[in-house]
């Protein structure tokens, strides 16, 4: 078994999971990207981080990209002597936009690309299963890998997912607060059981959401009603809950993005709507390609920590 000569690079998109009623199963890839490059070396592990998380994230084996690479190398049957990893991050950290899933997917795909027969040893289905195992659930890693609107589920053998095309009129807007959130904290707010009526309502809206996102966006407001997780998390994210309520009151199909605190709007936000000074808002396209791997180092464009094309 041999390693690829020279560096490999990957571009991974931000993601929004749950989308209201699709708890731990539905996700959407967004046109905001982290770029990561890695190369096998003879020495230790070295990580450089530019942009989001610079000066905060670890620069050794504890970095999530490296830890994910190590997990993938274990599956591939080899570990390199050393690694040089360069991360240019644009996805906000701990905001509900899939920064951890992006790091995990980047690590898994880079490790596979750095082994000469890596794709034969770890196919795309295996990469999804491994990424979901590392993350703990597939709802963010699936759109990060596949692009578009994804439906993910877990079988005894591991995670599976499909990607569906989104209706052209869907134009996501994300509202991002300065404060961070933790997925573990948000999950701790969820009860062990929910009323049967709430589960039934949410299941019906999740089914409707698949149709609304792919074929009839006029139904997105009723299709994004959820009773499984958002209300239970509201006390820990009052600003997020208030903004979701204000947007929905204005007729916008708004939901908590992932575990929050970011808010995702799936329909047009009325002109003049004021989220407040604590929020940035970005109009983002839907990413349809998912993670993309190429040979070589990061170029000048990839090293720019500012996301081009954002409107705020």
Buried (B, 14 or more C-beta within 10 A) or exposed (E): EEBBEEBBBBBBBBBBBBBBBBBBBBBBBBBBBBBBBBBBBEEEBBBEBBBBBBEEBBBEEEBBBBBBBBBBBEBBEBEBEEBBBBBBBBBBBBBBBBBBBBBBBBBBBBBBBBBEEBBEBBEEEBBBBBBBBBBEBBBBBBBBBBBBBBBBEBEEEBBBBEBEEBBEEBBBBBBBBEEEBEBEEBBEBEEEEBEEEEEEBBEBBBEBBBEBBBEEBEBBBEBBBBBBBBEBBBEBBEBBBBBBEBBBEEEBBBBBBBBBBBBBBBBBBEEEBEBEEEBBBBBBBBBBEBBBBBEEBBEEEBBBEEBEEBEE
